[in-house]
């Protein structure tokens, strides 16, 4: 999905909506998508997020409030956004943006399910995946 596929519609307009934290992408086939920046960030096509092969994906947590500070064009086939958390290594090709738009409802549901299974949160200040276990005898607070 990271490369430009033949026949993929091309964006005719890309607008960053800072307040609603959405990227509006209008394609030459008439379709227009409002992509939440959080969705774009957690599904970044970068190796940092996707890994280097199947099963190596890294669940992104605490991204509810993420925004985009800038968007740079990459040739005539992609954009490279810089997110407010510093992430800037994802190249979003036209076909990938289109795929995100077409599948955002399913992707969002999958993301929320993976967060729940991991005991993680979309909130940046929430404890992520904290597990409580009984303290071993002789641990902290024990006095001999």
C-alpha positions as CSV (number, residue, x, y, z in Angstrom):
1,X,0.0,0.0,0.0
2,X,2.9,2.4,0.3
3,X,3.7,2.8,-3.4
4,X,1.6,4.5,-6.1
5,X,-0.7,2.0,-7.7
6,X,-1.7,2.5,-11.3
7,X,-5.1,4.0,-11.7
8,X,-5.2,5.5,-8.2
9,X,-7.1,8.8,-8.1
10,X,-4.9,11.8,-7.5
11,X,-5.7,14.5,-4.8
12,X,-6.9,17.8,-6.2
13,X,-7.0,19.4,-2.8
14,X,-5.5,18.7,0.6
15,X,-6.5,20.9,3.6
16,X,-5.2,20.6,7.1
17,X,-7.9,21.4,9.6
18,X,-6.0,22.2,12.8
19,X,-9.0,22.7,15.1
20,X,-10.9,19.5,14.2
21,X,-7.5,17.6,13.7
22,X,-8.5,16.3,10.3
23,X,-6.8,16.2,7.0
24,X,-9.3,16.8,4.2
25,X,-8.3,15.1,0.9
26,X,-10.3,15.5,-2.2
27,X,-9.5,13.2,-5.1
28,X,-10.0,13.7,-8.9
29,X,-12.7,11.0,-8.9
30,X,-14.9,13.2,-6.8
31,X,-14.4,11.4,-3.5
32,X,-13.4,13.5,-0.5
33,X,-12.2,12.1,2.8
34,X,-11.8,13.8,6.2
35,X,-9.1,11.7,7.8
36,X,-8.6,12.1,11.6
37,X,-5.0,12.9,12.3
38,X,-5.0,10.3,15.1
39,X,-6.0,7.6,12.5
40,X,-3.3,8.8,10.2
41,X,-0.7,8.7,13.0
42,X,-1.6,5.2,14.3
43,X,-1.7,3.8,10.8
44,X,1.5,5.6,9.6
45,X,3.1,3.7,6.8
46,X,6.5,4.2,8.5
47,X,8.7,1.2,9.6
48,X,8.5,2.7,13.1
49,X,4.8,1.8,13.2
50,X,4.4,-1.0,10.6
51,X,7.7,-2.8,11.4
52,X,9.7,-4.5,8.7
53,X,7.3,-7.4,8.1
54,X,4.0,-9.0,9.1
55,X,3.5,-9.3,12.8
56,X,6.0,-6.6,13.6
57,X,3.5,-3.7,13.9
58,X,3.8,-1.5,16.9
59,X,0.5,-0.4,18.6
60,X,0.5,3.3,18.9
61,X,-1.0,4.5,22.2
62,X,-1.9,7.9,23.6
63,X,-2.5,9.6,20.3
64,X,-6.0,11.1,20.8
65,X,-4.7,14.7,20.7
66,X,-2.1,14.3,18.0
67,X,-2.2,17.0,15.3
68,X,-0.1,17.8,12.2
69,X,2.3,20.7,12.3
70,X,3.2,20.7,8.6
71,X,2.8,18.7,5.4
72,X,5.5,18.4,2.8
73,X,5.0,17.2,-0.7
74,X,7.1,14.2,-1.8
75,X,7.4,14.3,-5.6
76,X,4.1,14.0,-7.3
77,X,3.0,10.9,-5.5
78,X,2.9,11.5,-1.7
79,X,2.9,13.8,1.3
80,X,5.1,13.6,4.4
81,X,3.3,15.1,7.5
82,X,5.0,16.0,10.7
83,X,2.9,15.2,13.7
84,X,2.8,17.1,16.9
85,X,4.4,14.2,18.7
86,X,7.4,14.5,16.4
87,X,6.7,11.6,14.2
88,X,7.7,12.5,10.6
89,X,8.9,9.4,8.9
90,X,5.7,8.2,7.2
91,X,5.3,8.8,3.4
92,X,1.6,8.9,2.6
93,X,1.2,8.0,-1.1
94,X,-2.0,8.9,-2.9
95,X,-3.1,5.3,-2.9
96,X,-2.4,5.0,0.8
97,X,-4.4,8.1,1.6
98,X,-7.3,6.8,-0.6
99,X,-7.1,3.4,1.1
100,X,-7.2,5.1,4.6
101,X,-10.3,7.1,3.4
102,X,-12.1,4.1,2.0
103,X,-11.4,1.9,5.1
104,X,-11.3,4.4,7.9
105,X,-14.4,3.0,9.7
106,X,-13.0,-0.6,9.7
107,X,-9.5,0.6,10.6
108,X,-10.8,2.7,13.5
109,X,-12.7,-0.3,14.9
110,X,-9.7,-2.5,14.6
111,X,-7.5,0.1,16.3
112,X,-9.9,0.5,19.3
113,X,-10.1,-3.3,19.6
114,X,-6.3,-3.6,19.7
115,X,-6.1,-0.9,22.3
116,X,-8.6,-2.6,24.5
117,X,-6.9,-6.0,24.2
118,X,-3.6,-4.4,25.2
119,X,-5.1,-2.5,28.1
120,X,-4.0,0.7,26.5
121,X,-5.6,4.1,25.9
122,X,-6.0,6.8,23.3
123,X,-5.3,9.4,26.0
124,X,-1.7,10.6,26.2
125,X,-1.7,10.9,30.0
126,X,-3.4,7.6,30.8
127,X,-1.4,4.8,32.2
128,X,-0.6,2.4,29.4
129,X,-0.8,-1.4,30.0
130,X,0.0,-1.3,33.7
131,X,-0.1,-4.8,35.3
132,X,-0.4,-5.3,39.0
133,X,1.2,-8.3,40.6
134,X,1.6,-9.3,44.2
135,X,4.9,-8.1,45.6
136,X,7.4,-10.9,46.3
137,X,8.2,-11.5,49.9
138,X,11.2,-9.5,50.9
139,X,10.4,-6.8,48.3
140,X,10.0,-3.1,48.8
141,X,8.8,-2.1,52.2
142,X,9.8,-5.3,54.0
143,X,12.1,-4.9,57.0
144,X,14.4,-7.6,58.1
